[in-house]
Amino acid sequence: METDTKDPRVIRTLGQLGKVIKHRMLNEDYLMLRKLNKLYDDTDVEITRARCKINRLLVELFCDYTFKKDFLYDTSGRALIKHFACNPYRIVDAGYEEFSLTMKKAVPRIRQETLRRLWCDASSSVLNELPNGYIEVLEIQLHQLIRDYDEQIGRKKRLKVKMQEILDRLREKDPNIPPPTPNVISETNLARLLGETGPLGDFLHWRQLMRYGGLNICERKSGKYQGQSKITKKGRPLLRKLLNIIILPLVRRNHLYGEYYHAKKDVDKMVGTKAMTVVSRNFLKKFYGWYKSGEAFDMERFFTCETEYRMAA
């Protein structure tokens, strides 16, 4: 129990100013959306972990494999795993003709150049001369990792469907929830974002939403000392992570935040991480305003303040 006599006066003053922390109770749909978002994020982490393990295993099994990482997960890569276990020794033992025919039968549109490159990579890799027993163990491990990866991909798809179903129910109750917009935000990211923020109507001002996400600015000053201003990071870390995921494709040149982001880096000389934080704050603020307006996304209004927009109108 506090015994300082100043405390009651300070607490009373804060209460009169409205500077109090309120306990927030989310309804069932938002609670489910928040939990599903956490499971979705965990699944994403597991998928990345599985891919890293597969890539490390390929360094041992197929040491001179020169294709990009994504090749193994498309139609041609899956055929290579199914028929040859992505094993260069199996490829070379089969001979080029049989290897080429098998791959073309599985993937009719595979390029001849791709087949020749795979054959050259395999021919070079077998010079490593691994023991047969060790190769067999690597094959078993590869198949297990691929199964784990596929299970996580399936789980991610099911979570995505469930989140979209909940979002549809929320839209029936709250028509102000924005629709998915190409080159701005997808349906899945919209559901994930609302899962982290909860009902946007609970926030009286966009600054409250910033504090909730830990994106509010904290100034470090003491006497003549003036430190750097940074975000507090005291809110929801998954919300900040999700905002980075959402804006990452938007900061490319000729995209929504391309000019804005690169001006921060090139003109204002901001480091990339700080510029991304600025964009995250801007997007969250604009998303809140988009929700409050209840209108469709307007590209002309997105980077125009309300006064300028009214004058132009």
C-alpha positions as a Python dict, from the first residue, in 0.01 Angstrom:
ca = {
    (1, 'M'): (0, 0, 0),
    (2, 'E'): (126, 349, -87),
    (3, 'T'): (200, 563, 221),
    (4, 'D'): (327, 882, 53),
    (5, 'T'): (76, 1160, 129),
    (6, 'K'): (140, 1315, -212),
    (7, 'D'): (13, 1009, -398),
    (8, 'P'): (-362, 1061, -341),
    (9, 'R'): (-341, 1420, -471),
    (10, 'V'): (-145, 1311, -778),
    (11, 'I'): (-385, 1025, -849),
    (12, 'R'): (-687, 1256, -807),
    (13, 'T'): (-533, 1515, -1042),
    (14, 'L'): (-462, 1252, -1306),
    (15, 'G'): (-819, 1128, -1276),
    (16, 'Q'): (-957, 1479, -1325),
    (17, 'L'): (-742, 1521, -1635),
    (18, 'G'): (-864, 1191, -1774),
    (19, 'K'): (-512, 1044, -1767),
    (20, 'V'): (-619, 700, -1651),
    (21, 'I'): (-557, 353, -1790),
    (22, 'K'): (-877, 168, -1866),
    (23, 'H'): (-905, -207, -1870),
    (24, 'R'): (-1020, -312, -2216),
    (25, 'M'): (-1254, -607, -2260),
    (26, 'L'): (-1268, -736, -2617),
    (27, 'N'): (-1571, -925, -2743),
    (28, 'E'): (-1552, -1285, -2860),
    (29, 'D'): (-1482, -1214, -3228),
    (30, 'Y'): (-1196, -976, -3158),
    (31, 'L'): (-1052, -1212, -2898),
    (32, 'M'): (-1061, -1496, -3151),
    (33, 'L'): (-908, -1274, -3418),
    (34, 'R'): (-624, -1176, -3185),
    (35, 'K'): (-551, -1537, -3090),
    (36, 'L'): (-566, -1652, -3453),
    (37, 'N'): (-325, -1375, -3546),
    (38, 'K'): (-77, -1500, -3287),
    (39, 'L'): (-112, -1856, -3422),
    (40, 'Y'): (-69, -1722, -3776),
    (41, 'D'): (250, -1542, -3676),
    (42, 'D'): (382, -1855, -3499),
    (43, 'T'): (309, -2056, -3814),
    (44, 'D'): (498, -1803, -4025),
    (45, 'V'): (797, -1842, -3794),
    (46, 'E'): (781, -2223, -3823),
    (47, 'I'): (764, -2202, -4203),
    (48, 'T'): (1073, -1981, -4211),
    (49, 'R'): (1250, -2218, -3971),
    (50, 'A'): (1165, -2521, -4187),
    (51, 'R'): (1293, -2349, -4501),
    (52, 'C'): (1618, -2257, -4327),
    (53, 'K'): (1667, -2619, -4221),
    (54, 'I'): (1598, -2740, -4577),
    (55, 'N'): (1849, -2491, -4718),
    (56, 'R'): (2116, -2602, -4469),
    (57, 'L'): (2050, -2966, -4555),
    (58, 'L'): (2089, -2895, -4928),
    (59, 'V'): (2435, -2757, -4861),
    (60, 'E'): (2533, -3106, -4748),
    (61, 'L'): (2331, -3317, -4991),
    (62, 'F'): (2344, -3104, -5306),
    (63, 'C'): (2647, -2883, -5237),
    (64, 'D'): (2668, -2722, -5585),
    (65, 'Y'): (2294, -2649, -5614),
    (66, 'T'): (2280, -2305, -5787),
    (67, 'F'): (1907, -2235, -5805),
    (68, 'K'): (1727, -1977, -5595),
    (69, 'K'): (1565, -2089, -5270),
    (70, 'D'): (1211, -2061, -5408),
    (71, 'F'): (1276, -2309, -5691),
    (72, 'L'): (1247, -2606, -5458),
    (73, 'Y'): (889, -2513, -5362),
    (74, 'D'): (739, -2469, -5710),
    (75, 'T'): (622, -2743, -5949),
    (76, 'S'): (967, -2824, -6087),
    (77, 'G'): (1130, -2838, -5745),
    (78, 'R'): (857, -3063, -5608),
    (79, 'A'): (902, -3300, -5902),
    (80, 'L'): (1275, -3308, -5833),
    (81, 'I'): (1207, -3404, -5471),
    (82, 'K'): (940, -3660, -5558),
    (83, 'H'): (1132, -3851, -5826),
    (84, 'F'): (1496, -3795, -5724),
    (85, 'A'): (1476, -3680, -5359),
    (86, 'C'): (1678, -3375, -5470),
    (87, 'N'): (1972, -3616, -5454),
    (88, 'P'): (2250, -3545, -5708),
    (89, 'Y'): (2372, -3905, -5683),
    (90, 'R'): (2030, -4035, -5792),
    (91, 'I'): (2022, -3787, -6079),
    (92, 'V'): (2365, -3886, -6211),
    (93, 'D'): (2298, -4259, -6167),
    (94, 'A'): (1980, -4226, -6376),
    (95, 'G'): (2167, -4065, -6665),
    (96, 'Y'): (2076, -3744, -6842),
    (97, 'E'): (1820, -3897, -7083),
    (98, 'E'): (1617, -4073, -6814),
    (99, 'F'): (1644, -3773, -6581),
    (100, 'S'): (1523, -3539, -6855),
    (101, 'L'): (1231, -3764, -6958),
    (102, 'T'): (1117, -3816, -6599),
    (103, 'M'): (1119, -3443, -6523),
    (104, 'K'): (941, -3354, -6849),
    (105, 'K'): (674, -3612, -6782),
    (106, 'A'): (616, -3465, -6435),
    (107, 'V'): (649, -3100, -6549),
    (108, 'P'): (578, -3075, -6926),
    (109, 'R'): (662, -2705, -6943),
    (110, 'I'): (1001, -2728, -6772),
    (111, 'R'): (1276, -2558, -6974),
    (112, 'Q'): (1557, -2753, -7131),
    (113, 'E'): (1799, -2498, -6992),
    (114, 'T'): (1673, -2576, -6640),
    (115, 'L'): (1731, -2949, -6694),
    (116, 'R'): (2084, -2896, -6822),
    (117, 'R'): (2165, -2669, -6529),
    (118, 'L'): (2032, -2922, -6278),
    (119, 'W'): (2238, -3194, -6445),
    (120, 'C'): (2555, -2983, -6431),
    (121, 'D'): (2493, -2899, -6064),
    (122, 'A'): (2439, -3268, -5985),
    (123, 'S'): (2747, -3377, -6179),
    (124, 'S'): (2958, -3130, -5985),
    (125, 'S'): (2802, -3218, -5647),
    (126, 'V'): (2868, -3595, -5673),
    (127, 'L'): (3241, -3523, -5674),
    (128, 'N'): (3198, -3469, -5300),
    (129, 'E'): (3158, -3850, -5268),
    (130, 'L'): (2950, -3883, -4952),
    (131, 'P'): (2900, -4232, -4799),
    (132, 'N'): (2581, -4410, -4911),
    (133, 'G'): (2447, -4448, -4558),
    (134, 'Y'): (2492, -4080, -4487),
    (135, 'I'): (2314, -3988, -4812),
    (136, 'E'): (2019, -4207, -4712),
    (137, 'V'): (1993, -4030, -4376),
    (138, 'L'): (1997, -3690, -4551),
    (139, 'E'): (1716, -3805, -4783),
    (140, 'I'): (1502, -3914, -4487),
    (141, 'Q'): (1560, -3582, -4316),
    (142, 'L'): (1473, -3387, -4632),
    (143, 'H'): (1141, -3570, -4676),
    (144, 'Q'): (1055, -3509, -4310),
    (145, 'L'): (1133, -3138, -4339),
    (146, 'I'): (924, -3109, -4656),
    (147, 'R'): (630, -3277, -4479),
    (148, 'D'): (667, -3038, -4185),
    (149, 'Y'): (678, -2744, -4423),
    (150, 'D'): (364, -2859, -4608),
    (151, 'E'): (178, -2910, -4279),
    (152, 'Q'): (259, -2554, -4172),
    (153, 'I'): (151, -2417, -4511),
    (154, 'G'): (-182, -2601, -4478),
    (155, 'R'): (-225, -2473, -4123),
    (156, 'K'): (-158, -2118, -4240),
    (157, 'K'): (-426, -2146, -4510),
    (158, 'R'): (-683, -2274, -4259),
    (159, 'L'): (-604, -1990, -4018),
    (160, 'K'): (-641, -1740, -4300),
    (161, 'V'): (-987, -1873, -4389),
    (162, 'K'): (-1098, -1862, -4025),
    (163, 'M'): (-980, -1503, -3982),
    (164, 'Q'): (-1162, -1393, -4295),
    (165, 'E'): (-1485, -1554, -4170),
    (166, 'I'): (-1459, -1359, -3844),
    (167, 'L'): (-1382, -1038, -4034),
    (168, 'D'): (-1699, -1084, -4241),
    (169, 'R'): (-1900, -1112, -3917),
    (170, 'L'): (-1738, -797, -3779),
    (171, 'R'): (-1823, -604, -4095),
    (172, 'E'): (-2190, -687, -4048),
    (173, 'K'): (-2177, -518, -3705),
    (174, 'D'): (-1938, -237, -3802),
    (175, 'P'): (-1973, -116, -4165),
    (176, 'N'): (-1688, 133, -4112),
    (177, 'I'): (-1429, -146, -4129),
    (178, 'P'): (-1244, -77, -4456),
    (179, 'P'): (-1256, -331, -4739),
    (180, 'P'): (-936, -494, -4872),
    (181, 'T'): (-772, -264, -5126),
    (182, 'P'): (-518, -376, -5390),
    (183, 'N'): (-169, -229, -5340),
    (184, 'V'): (-270, -103, -4994),
    (185, 'I'): (-382, -384, -4763),
    (186, 'S'): (-504, -741, -4816),
    (187, 'E'): (-800, -908, -4649),
    (188, 'T'): (-571, -1125, -4435),
    (189, 'N'): (-354, -835, -4316),
    (190, 'L'): (-668, -632, -4248),
    (191, 'A'): (-801, -910, -4025),
    (192, 'R'): (-465, -942, -3849),
    (193, 'L'): (-440, -568, -3794),
    (194, 'L'): (-788, -547, -3641),
    (195, 'G'): (-704, -845, -3424),
    (196, 'E'): (-416, -648, -3274),
    (197, 'T'): (-590, -310, -3244),
    (198, 'G'): (-930, -441, -3137),
    (199, 'P'): (-1236, -224, -3216),
    (200, 'L'): (-1104, 103, -3358),
    (201, 'G'): (-1411, 281, -3224),
    (202, 'D'): (-1267, 242, -2873),
    (203, 'F'): (-1001, 503, -2953),
    (204, 'L'): (-1105, 868, -2930),
    (205, 'H'): (-797, 991, -3116),
    (206, 'W'): (-529, 842, -3337),
    (207, 'R'): (-269, 932, -3071),
    (208, 'Q'): (-434, 685, -2833),
    (209, 'L'): (-392, 418, -3099),
    (210, 'M'): (-23, 510, -3130),
    (211, 'R'): (25, 466, -2755),
    (212, 'Y'): (-161, 137, -2764),
    (213, 'G'): (84, 10, -3026),
    (214, 'G'): (391, 157, -2854),
    (215, 'L'): (453, 388, -3149),
    (216, 'N'): (420, 714, -2956),
    (217, 'I'): (732, 932, -2942),
    (218, 'C'): (927, 958, -2618),
    (219, 'E'): (1156, 1262, -2580),
    (220, 'R'): (1463, 1227, -2360),
    (221, 'K'): (1544, 1562, -2196),
    (222, 'S'): (1699, 1657, -1867),
    (223, 'G'): (1822, 2011, -1802),
    (224, 'K'): (2060, 2100, -2082),
    (225, 'Y'): (2080, 1739, -2195),
    (226, 'Q'): (1868, 1651, -2496),
    (227, 'G'): (1876, 1292, -2617),
    (228, 'Q'): (1725, 1129, -2920),
    (229, 'S'): (1348, 1099, -2959),
    (230, 'K'): (1241, 737, -2997),
    (231, 'I'): (922, 534, -2992),
    (232, 'T'): (836, 393, -2650),
    (233, 'K'): (784, 30, -2764),
    (234, 'K'): (557, -19, -2460),
    (235, 'G'): (251, -129, -2654),
    (236, 'R'): (180, -444, -2851),
    (237, 'P'): (498, -574, -3019),
    (238, 'L'): (304, -795, -3261),
    (239, 'L'): (115, -488, -3386),
    (240, 'R'): (445, -315, -3466),
    (241, 'K'): (576, -628, -3637),
    (242, 'L'): (257, -659, -3842),
    (243, 'L'): (275, -295, -3952),
    (244, 'N'): (626, -357, -4083),
    (245, 'I'): (496, -657, -4278),
    (246, 'I'): (213, -448, -4426),
    (247, 'I'): (427, -152, -4531),
    (248, 'L'): (727, -349, -4660),
    (249, 'P'): (584, -390, -5014),
    (250, 'L'): (441, -36, -5002),
    (251, 'V'): (778, 140, -4968),
    (252, 'R'): (907, 14, -5301),
    (253, 'R'): (951, 277, -5567),
    (254, 'N'): (632, 359, -5762),
    (255, 'H'): (421, 211, -5480),
    (256, 'L'): (202, 385, -5222),
    (257, 'Y'): (482, 492, -4986),
    (258, 'G'): (770, 474, -5234),
    (259, 'E'): (822, 848, -5278),
    (260, 'Y'): (754, 922, -4910),
    (261, 'Y'): (992, 654, -4780),
    (262, 'H'): (1279, 732, -5017),
    (263, 'A'): (1247, 1105, -4945),
    (264, 'K'): (1300, 1025, -4576),
    (265, 'K'): (1612, 824, -4662),
    (266, 'D'): (1762, 1035, -4941),
    (267, 'V'): (1661, 1387, -4842),
    (268, 'D'): (1626, 1365, -4462),
    (269, 'K'): (1914, 1114, -4442),
    (270, 'M'): (1724, 875, -4214),
    (271, 'V'): (1848, 521, -4162),
    (272, 'G'): (1619, 253, -4306),
    (273, 'T'): (1480, 130, -3973),
    (274, 'K'): (1386, 481, -3860),
    (275, 'A'): (1226, 558, -4196),
    (276, 'M'): (1022, 236, -4170),
    (277, 'T'): (904, 341, -3824),
    (278, 'V'): (794, 678, -3962),
    (279, 'V'): (600, 502, -4237),
    (280, 'S'): (444, 263, -3983),
    (281, 'R'): (320, 554, -3775),
    (282, 'N'): (187, 730, -4082),
    (283, 'F'): (5, 420, -4207),
    (284, 'L'): (-156, 350, -3868),
    (285, 'K'): (-273, 711, -3842),
    (286, 'K'): (-416, 705, -4196),
    (287, 'F'): (-577, 366, -4136),
    (288, 'Y'): (-753, 508, -3830),
    (289, 'G'): (-877, 804, -4033),
    (290, 'W'): (-986, 572, -4313),
    (291, 'Y'): (-1192, 373, -4062),
    (292, 'K'): (-1347, 685, -3907),
    (293, 'S'): (-1448, 825, -4246),
    (294, 'G'): (-1631, 507, -4345),
    (295, 'E'): (-1547, 585, -4707),
    (296, 'A'): (-1361, 398, -4980),
    (297, 'F'): (-986, 442, -5014),
    (298, 'D'): (-900, 770, -5188),
    (299, 'M'): (-547, 793, -5325),
    (300, 'E'): (-568, 1172, -5371),
    (301, 'R'): (-672, 1225, -5009),
    (302, 'F'): (-423, 981, -4856),
    (303, 'F'): (-128, 1225, -4858),
    (304, 'T'): (-336, 1543, -4832),
    (305, 'C'): (-425, 1704, -4499),
    (306, 'E'): (-792, 1776, -4425),
    (307, 'T'): (-756, 2156, -4475),
    (308, 'E'): (-591, 2119, -4816),
    (309, 'Y'): (-846, 1858, -4918),
    (310, 'R'): (-1137, 2086, -4833),
    (311, 'M'): (-980, 2381, -5014),
    (312, 'A'): (-927, 2167, -5324),
    (313, 'A'): (-1286, 2045, -5306),
}
